[in-house]
Amino acid sequence: MMTSFGQRTRGYPRSRGRAGMRDGLDRGTLGIIGTIFAVVGFFALGILLGPAALVCGWLSMGRAWNPRSSIPALVAVVLGAIDTLLALFWLAGVSV
């Protein structure tokens, strides 16, 4: 492929270098999905959506505790943990 200045450019598909290919969901989207799971989990299916929110938030943080990575990821992890604990208490029959 030639540009207007006669220089060659890379064709498709481009190499992403050390970052790898961008297949699937990115971290920001996972954080938002995890936050949605956590909020909905307070109202329905908390035992399923709480752990799903934890996983999405954890993956969004880059599989390490990094609260400065993104706000939705942090919200997803914290609310997912609370949601999971409340669902486990409810299953055990403990009133909080």
LUMVEX-666064 format. One record per residue: x, y, z of N, C-alpha, C in turn. Coordinates in steps of 0.001 Angstrom, whole numbers. Example, Ala and Ser with C-alpha at 12.3 -4.5 7.8 and 13.67 -1.06 7.14 Angstrom:
BEGIN
n_u=13190	n_v=-5690	n_w=7800	ca_u=12300	ca_v=-4500	ca_w=7800	c_u=13200	c_v=-3300	c_w=7800 $
n_u=12850	n_v=-2250	n_w=7080	ca_u=13670	ca_v=-1060	ca_w=7140	c_u=12900	c_v=30	c_w=7870 $
***
This chain:
BEGIN
n_u=837	n_v=-1157	n_w=0	ca_u=0	ca_v=0	ca_w=0	c_u=896	c_v=1239	c_w=0 $
n_u=584	n_v=2204	n_w=-812	ca_u=1406	ca_v=3406	ca_w=-919	c_u=632	c_v=4605	c_w=-385 $
n_u=1322	n_v=5467	n_w=316	ca_u=712	ca_v=6709	ca_w=779	c_u=1013	c_v=7804	c_w=-234 $
n_u=544	n_v=8997	n_w=53	ca_u=755	ca_v=10101	ca_w=-875	c_u=2231	c_v=10506	c_w=-951 $
n_u=3031	n_v=10139	n_w=47	ca_u=4437	ca_v=10491	ca_w=50	c_u=5318	c_v=9360	c_w=-478 $
n_u=4704	n_v=8265	n_w=-939	ca_u=5472	ca_v=7183	ca_w=-1514	c_u=6029	c_v=6200	c_w=-491 $
n_u=5614	n_v=6329	n_w=775	ca_u=6098	ca_v=5410	ca_w=1792	c_u=5173	c_v=4206	c_w=1873 $
n_u=5756	n_v=3083	n_w=2175	ca_u=4947	ca_v=1875	ca_w=2310	c_u=4378	c_v=1811	c_w=3731 $
n_u=3140	n_v=1365	n_w=3816	ca_u=2512	ca_v=1153	ca_w=5106	c_u=2191	c_v=-326	c_w=5255 $
n_u=2008	n_v=-714	n_w=6494	ca_u=1659	ca_v=-2106	ca_w=6746	c_u=240	c_v=-2378	c_w=6289 $
n_u=25	n_v=-3521	n_w=5728	ca_u=-1314	ca_v=-3914	ca_w=5316	c_u=-2064	c_v=-4576	c_w=6454 $
n_u=-3274	n_v=-4944	n_w=6161	ca_u=-4109	ca_v=-5623	ca_w=7155	c_u=-3772	c_v=-7091	c_w=7146 $
n_u=-3715	n_v=-7841	n_w=8201	ca_u=-3877	ca_v=-7431	ca_w=9578	c_u=-2601	c_v=-6848	c_w=10149 $
n_u=-2760	n_v=-5868	n_w=10979	ca_u=-1599	ca_v=-5211	ca_w=11582	c_u=-1095	c_v=-6009	c_w=12767 $
n_u=175	n_v=-5952	n_w=12972	ca_u=764	ca_v=-6596	ca_w=14133	c_u=540	c_v=-5700	c_w=15344 $
n_u=134	n_v=-6282	n_w=16445	ca_u=-120	ca_v=-5501	ca_w=17649	c_u=1080	c_v=-5485	c_w=18572 $
n_u=2181	n_v=-6126	n_w=18201	ca_u=3374	ca_v=-6107	ca_w=19031	c_u=3182	c_v=-6907	c_w=20295 $
n_u=3674	n_v=-6384	n_w=21404	ca_u=3594	ca_v=-7093	ca_w=22681	c_u=2190	c_v=-7132	c_w=23249 $
n_u=1307	n_v=-6258	n_w=22792	ca_u=-42	ca_v=-6202	ca_w=23332	c_u=-892	c_v=-7380	c_w=22876 $
n_u=-522	n_v=-8057	n_w=21813	ca_u=-1295	ca_v=-9187	ca_w=21320	c_u=-2495	c_v=-8723	c_w=20516 $
n_u=-3237	n_v=-9673	n_w=20028	ca_u=-4423	ca_v=-9345	ca_w=19246	c_u=-5550	c_v=-8930	c_w=20186 $
n_u=-6415	n_v=-8064	n_w=19709	ca_u=-7525	ca_v=-7585	ca_w=20527	c_u=-8776	c_v=-8373	c_w=20184 $
n_u=-8826	n_v=-9596	n_w=20642	ca_u=-10017	ca_v=-10406	ca_w=20478	c_u=-10804	c_v=-10392	c_w=21774 $
n_u=-12094	n_v=-10403	n_w=21680	ca_u=-12921	ca_v=-10465	ca_w=22875	c_u=-13155	c_v=-9100	c_w=23492 $
n_u=-13552	n_v=-9129	n_w=24762	ca_u=-13909	ca_v=-7904	ca_w=25470	c_u=-12673	c_v=-7209	c_w=26024 $
n_u=-12687	n_v=-5896	n_w=26042	ca_u=-11587	ca_v=-5166	ca_w=26656	c_u=-11902	c_v=-4934	c_w=28132 $
n_u=-10954	n_v=-4390	n_w=28845	ca_u=-11080	ca_v=-4250	ca_w=30301	c_u=-12179	c_v=-3289	c_w=30707 $
n_u=-12348	n_v=-2219	n_w=29979	ca_u=-13398	ca_v=-1264	ca_w=30325	c_u=-14785	c_v=-1869	c_w=30206 $
n_u=-14991	n_v=-2650	n_w=29163	ca_u=-16286	ca_v=-3289	ca_w=28965	c_u=-16549	c_v=-4326	c_w=30052 $
n_u=-15523	n_v=-5081	n_w=30423	ca_u=-15691	ca_v=-6060	ca_w=31501	c_u=-16043	c_v=-5386	c_w=32824 $
n_u=-15450	n_v=-4231	n_w=33092	ca_u=-15773	ca_v=-3504	ca_w=34315	c_u=-17213	c_v=-3041	c_w=34344 $
n_u=-17703	n_v=-2553	n_w=33221	ca_u=-19093	ca_v=-2096	ca_w=33138	c_u=-20052	c_v=-3271	c_w=33258 $
n_u=-19744	n_v=-4378	n_w=32584	ca_u=-20592	ca_v=-5572	ca_w=32678	c_u=-20616	c_v=-6094	c_w=34111 $
n_u=-19469	n_v=-6099	n_w=34766	ca_u=-19416	ca_v=-6539	ca_w=36158	c_u=-20227	c_v=-5652	c_w=37086 $
n_u=-20192	n_v=-4359	n_w=36859	ca_u=-20983	ca_v=-3430	ca_w=37671	c_u=-22472	c_v=-3674	c_w=37469 $
n_u=-22873	n_v=-3902	n_w=36238	ca_u=-24284	ca_v=-4194	ca_w=35952	c_u=-24702	c_v=-5496	c_w=36626 $
n_u=-23855	n_v=-6527	n_w=36539	ca_u=-24147	ca_v=-7798	ca_w=37206	c_u=-24316	c_v=-7599	c_w=38709 $
n_u=-23437	n_v=-6788	n_w=39306	ca_u=-23490	ca_v=-6580	ca_w=40754	c_u=-24761	c_v=-5861	c_w=41169 $
n_u=-25155	n_v=-4850	n_w=40432	ca_u=-26354	ca_v=-4091	ca_w=40792	c_u=-27604	c_v=-4951	c_w=40604 $
n_u=-27688	n_v=-5670	n_w=39488	ca_u=-28847	ca_v=-6526	ca_w=39244	c_u=-28871	c_v=-7682	c_w=40244 $
n_u=-27698	n_v=-8129	n_w=40675	ca_u=-27617	ca_v=-9226	ca_w=41621	c_u=-28212	c_v=-8909	c_w=42977 $
n_u=-28318	n_v=-7638	n_w=43340	ca_u=-28966	ca_v=-7278	ca_w=44598	c_u=-30470	c_v=-7550	c_w=44549 $
n_u=-31039	n_v=-7571	n_w=43357	ca_u=-32479	ca_v=-7731	ca_w=43214	c_u=-32894	c_v=-9132	c_w=42791 $
n_u=-32044	n_v=-9823	n_w=42026	ca_u=-32405	ca_v=-11161	ca_w=41548	c_u=-31143	c_v=-11971	c_w=41267 $
n_u=-31193	n_v=-13258	n_w=41585	ca_u=-30108	ca_v=-14209	ca_w=41287	c_u=-28755	c_v=-13758	c_w=41827 $
n_u=-28744	n_v=-13308	n_w=43052	ca_u=-27508	ca_v=-12823	ca_w=43653	c_u=-26425	c_v=-13881	c_w=43761 $
n_u=-26825	n_v=-15135	n_w=43952	ca_u=-25842	ca_v=-16201	ca_w=44095	c_u=-25118	c_v=-16481	c_w=42780 $
n_u=-25706	n_v=-16122	n_w=41667	ca_u=-25052	ca_v=-16292	ca_w=40363	c_u=-24380	c_v=-15011	c_w=39879 $
n_u=-25077	n_v=-13895	n_w=40034	ca_u=-24559	ca_v=-12641	ca_w=39497	c_u=-23472	c_v=-12014	c_w=40368 $
n_u=-23469	n_v=-12307	n_w=41658	ca_u=-22421	ca_v=-11796	ca_w=42545	c_u=-21041	c_v=-12328	c_w=42159 $
n_u=-20886	n_v=-13659	n_w=42077	ca_u=-19592	ca_v=-14185	ca_w=41636	c_u=-19230	c_v=-13787	c_w=40204 $
n_u=-20241	n_v=-13670	n_w=39332	ca_u=-19960	ca_v=-13226	ca_w=37960	c_u=-19421	c_v=-11791	c_w=37965 $
n_u=-19971	n_v=-10947	n_w=38829	ca_u=-19477	ca_v=-9571	ca_w=38958	c_u=-18058	c_v=-9555	c_w=39502 $
n_u=-17779	n_v=-10431	n_w=40468	ca_u=-16414	ca_v=-10535	ca_w=41007	c_u=-15419	c_v=-10914	c_w=39919 $
n_u=-15772	n_v=-11908	n_w=39123	ca_u=-14865	ca_v=-12366	ca_w=38064	c_u=-14656	c_v=-11279	c_w=37019 $
n_u=-15739	n_v=-10650	n_w=36594	ca_u=-15606	ca_v=-9583	ca_w=35586	c_u=-14768	c_v=-8418	c_w=36121 $
n_u=-14996	n_v=-8034	n_w=37353	ca_u=-14219	ca_v=-6937	ca_w=37946	c_u=-12757	c_v=-7294	c_w=38102 $
n_u=-12497	n_v=-8530	n_w=38526	ca_u=-11112	ca_v=-8987	ca_w=38716	c_u=-10370	c_v=-9030	c_w=37382 $
n_u=-11023	n_v=-9554	n_w=36351	ca_u=-10390	ca_v=-9584	ca_w=35028	c_u=-10198	c_v=-8176	c_w=34473 $
n_u=-11129	n_v=-7295	n_w=34796	ca_u=-11009	ca_v=-5914	ca_w=34341	c_u=-9852	c_v=-5192	c_w=35011 $
n_u=-9533	n_v=-5584	n_w=36244	ca_u=-8389	ca_v=-4997	ca_w=36939	c_u=-7060	c_v=-5579	c_w=36457 $
n_u=-7100	n_v=-6569	n_w=35631	ca_u=-5865	ca_v=-7169	ca_w=35147	c_u=-5387	c_v=-8309	c_w=36026 $
n_u=-6323	n_v=-8988	n_w=36691	ca_u=-6038	ca_v=-10134	ca_w=37567	c_u=-5075	c_v=-9799	c_w=38693 $
n_u=-5125	n_v=-8584	n_w=39161	ca_u=-4332	ca_v=-8146	ca_w=40310	c_u=-5118	c_v=-7050	c_w=41019 $
n_u=-4939	n_v=-6931	n_w=42329	ca_u=-5659	ca_v=-5904	ca_w=43056	c_u=-5043	c_v=-4559	c_w=42724 $
n_u=-5688	n_v=-3849	n_w=41820	ca_u=-5222	ca_v=-2544	ca_w=41379	c_u=-6429	c_v=-1609	c_w=41361 $
n_u=-6794	n_v=-1014	n_w=42495	ca_u=-8003	ca_v=-191	ca_w=42540	c_u=-7915	c_v=1079	c_w=41695 $
n_u=-6724	n_v=1472	n_w=41291	ca_u=-6593	ca_v=2667	ca_w=40449	c_u=-6783	c_v=2363	c_w=38972 $
n_u=-7027	n_v=1095	n_w=38606	ca_u=-7145	ca_v=740	ca_w=37194	c_u=-8407	c_v=1336	c_w=36573 $
n_u=-9563	n_v=1112	n_w=37185	ca_u=-10790	ca_v=1738	ca_w=36705	c_u=-11842	c_v=1685	c_w=37804 $
n_u=-12691	n_v=2664	n_w=37822	ca_u=-13742	ca_v=2753	ca_w=38834	c_u=-14791	c_v=1653	c_w=38649 $
n_u=-15286	n_v=1383	n_w=37427	ca_u=-16277	ca_v=308	ca_w=37296	c_u=-15748	c_v=-1055	c_w=37743 $
n_u=-14462	n_v=-1315	n_w=37540	ca_u=-13896	ca_v=-2585	ca_w=37984	c_u=-13902	c_v=-2682	c_w=39504 $
n_u=-13535	n_v=-1615	n_w=40172	ca_u=-13535	ca_v=-1596	ca_w=41629	c_u=-14951	c_v=-1751	c_w=42177 $
n_u=-15896	n_v=-1051	n_w=41570	ca_u=-17295	ca_v=-1150	ca_w=41996	c_u=-17801	c_v=-2575	c_w=41797 $
n_u=-17445	n_v=-3193	n_w=40681	ca_u=-17895	ca_v=-4557	ca_w=40401	c_u=-17347	c_v=-5539	c_w=41427 $
n_u=-16084	n_v=-5400	n_w=41795	ca_u=-15488	ca_v=-6321	ca_w=42764	c_u=-16113	c_v=-6131	c_w=44141 $
n_u=-16241	n_v=-4897	n_w=44587	ca_u=-16769	ca_v=-4641	ca_w=45936	c_u=-18240	c_v=-5025	c_w=46028 $
n_u=-19059	n_v=-4579	n_w=45086	ca_u=-20480	ca_v=-4915	ca_w=45133	c_u=-20705	c_v=-6401	c_w=44872 $
n_u=-19889	n_v=-7009	n_w=44034	ca_u=-20008	ca_v=-8452	ca_w=43795	c_u=-19707	c_v=-9251	c_w=45043 $
n_u=-18711	n_v=-8818	n_w=45814	ca_u=-18383	ca_v=-9504	ca_w=47072	c_u=-19517	c_v=-9345	c_w=48086 $
n_u=-20053	n_v=-8136	n_w=48203	ca_u=-21174	ca_v=-7910	ca_w=49123	c_u=-22386	c_v=-8720	c_w=48698 $
n_u=-22660	n_v=-8717	n_w=47409	ca_u=-23794	ca_v=-9457	ca_w=46866	c_u=-23649	c_v=-10954	c_w=47122 $
n_u=-22453	n_v=-11475	n_w=46936	ca_u=-22210	ca_v=-12902	ca_w=47159	c_u=-22372	c_v=-13259	c_w=48637 $
n_u=-21839	n_v=-12426	n_w=49518	ca_u=-21977	ca_v=-12690	ca_w=50951	c_u=-23436	c_v=-12636	c_w=51397 $
n_u=-24190	n_v=-11660	n_w=50914	ca_u=-25606	ca_v=-11584	ca_w=51274	c_u=-26379	c_v=-12791	c_w=50761 $
n_u=-26056	n_v=-13252	n_w=49557	ca_u=-26726	ca_v=-14430	ca_w=49006	c_u=-26372	c_v=-15680	c_w=49805 $
n_u=-25117	n_v=-15784	n_w=50239	ca_u=-24727	ca_v=-16942	ca_w=51059	c_u=-25401	c_v=-16898	c_w=52424 $
n_u=-25513	n_v=-15708	n_w=53032	ca_u=-26233	ca_v=-15580	ca_w=54292	c_u=-27709	c_v=-15972	c_w=54123 $
n_u=-28291	n_v=-15537	n_w=53016	ca_u=-29693	ca_v=-15856	ca_w=52746	c_u=-29876	c_v=-17368	c_w=52586 $
n_u=-28942	n_v=-18014	n_w=51875	ca_u=-29024	ca_v=-19466	ca_w=51702	c_u=-28849	c_v=-20202	c_w=53020 $
n_u=-28002	n_v=-19682	n_w=53887	ca_u=-27746	ca_v=-20321	ca_w=55179	c_u=-28881	c_v=-20064	c_w=56166 $
n_u=-29738	n_v=-19097	n_w=55870	ca_u=-30860	ca_v=-18808	ca_w=56747	c_u=-30536	c_v=-17847	c_w=57866 $
n_u=-29439	n_v=-17127	n_w=57752	ca_u=-29024	ca_v=-16173	ca_w=58772	c_u=-29652	c_v=-14828	c_w=58440 $
n_u=-30287	n_v=-14214	n_w=59424	ca_u=-30841	ca_v=-12884	ca_w=59189	c_u=-29801	c_v=-11847	c_w=59544 $
n_u=-29638	n_v=-10895	n_w=58666	ca_u=-28626	ca_v=-9847	ca_w=58874	c_u=-29310	c_v=-8585	c_w=59306 $
***
